[in-house]
Amino acid sequence: MARAIHNESARTDGPLVSVNCRALPRELVVSEFLGFEAGVLRGSQGQPSKFELAHGGTLHLEEIDALPLEMQGALLRVIDTGEVMRLGGSRVIPVDVRFIVSAATDLERHVINGEFRADLFYALSRISLHLPALRDRMADLPLIVNATLDRLRRQSGRRVEVST
């Protein structure tokens, strides 16, 4: 869904950067998001932030409910200011990023339980889409299969069918 939104937007010529927040080791989350200057980590050459990589495009944060509270504050700051500063850095880097976030759980419940920042939830929930699981919308399956078959036919130049 994030790719479709990005591809149909005015930012389609910009990058689409997807980050699975649950897949990042907790101790590396901040350096992965904010990036770092050369020499900050032993033997490192530095790394741009995810915000810089997505500049002019879209940053898709998958499973945002897994983002640690300390990184939620840093994310909110970037959303509010449009600026990022790498770890060990001394310069502010302006970034122009559209955020698309997804969660497999109810973020409002996480806010109530104190596991997700209410101010970040508010900043991210300007437009909210609920996409039910495919098992709950079986009528969509033929459309998805046919679209996939059409794409495979175009890519391969061959006849592609599904047998039952």
Secondary structure as the mmCIF struct_conf table of DSSP 4:
data_model
#
loop_
_struct_conf.conf_type_id
_struct_conf.id
_struct_conf.beg_label_comp_id
_struct_conf.beg_label_asym_id
_struct_conf.beg_label_seq_id
_struct_conf.end_label_comp_id
_struct_conf.end_label_asym_id
_struct_conf.end_label_seq_id
HELX_RH_AL_P HELX_RH_AL_P1 ALA A 2 ASN A 7
TURN_TY1_P TURN_TY1_P1 GLU A 8 GLU A 8
BEND BEND1 SER A 9 SER A 9
TURN_TY1_P TURN_TY1_P2 ALA A 10 ASP A 13
BEND BEND2 GLY A 14 GLY A 14
STRN STRN1 LEU A 16 ASN A 20
TURN_TY1_P TURN_TY1_P3 CYS A 21 ALA A 23
BEND BEND3 LEU A 24 LEU A 24
HELX_RH_3T_P HELX_RH_3T_P1 ARG A 26 LEU A 28
HELX_RH_AL_P HELX_RH_AL_P2 VAL A 29 LEU A 34
STRN STRN2 PHE A 36 PHE A 36
TURN_TY1_P TURN_TY1_P4 ALA A 38 GLY A 39
BEND BEND4 VAL A 40 LEU A 41
TURN_TY1_P TURN_TY1_P5 ARG A 42 GLY A 43
STRN STRN3 GLN A 47 GLN A 47
HELX_RH_AL_P HELX_RH_AL_P3 LYS A 50 LEU A 53
TURN_TY1_P TURN_TY1_P6 ALA A 54 GLY A 56
BEND BEND5 GLY A 57 GLY A 57
STRN STRN4 THR A 58 GLU A 62
TURN_TY1_P TURN_TY1_P7 GLU A 63 GLU A 63
HELX_RH_3T_P HELX_RH_3T_P2 ILE A 64 ALA A 66
BEND BEND6 LEU A 67 LEU A 67
HELX_RH_AL_P HELX_RH_AL_P4 LEU A 69 THR A 81
BEND BEND7 GLY A 82 GLY A 82
STRN STRN5 GLU A 83 VAL A 84
STRN STRN6 LEU A 87 LEU A 87
TURN_TY1_P TURN_TY1_P8 GLY A 88 GLY A 88
BEND BEND8 ARG A 91 ARG A 91
STRN STRN7 ILE A 93 PRO A 94
STRN STRN8 ARG A 98 VAL A 101
BEND BEND9 ALA A 104 THR A 105
HELX_RH_AL_P HELX_RH_AL_P5 LEU A 107 ILE A 112
TURN_TY1_P TURN_TY1_P9 ASN A 113 GLY A 114
BEND BEND10 GLU A 115 PHE A 116
HELX_RH_AL_P HELX_RH_AL_P6 ALA A 118 LEU A 124
BEND BEND11 ARG A 126 ILE A 127
HELX_RH_3T_P HELX_RH_3T_P3 LEU A 134 ASP A 136
HELX_RH_3T_P HELX_RH_3T_P4 MET A 138 ASP A 140
HELX_RH_AL_P HELX_RH_AL_P7 LEU A 141 SER A 156
BEND BEND12 ARG A 158 ARG A 158
#
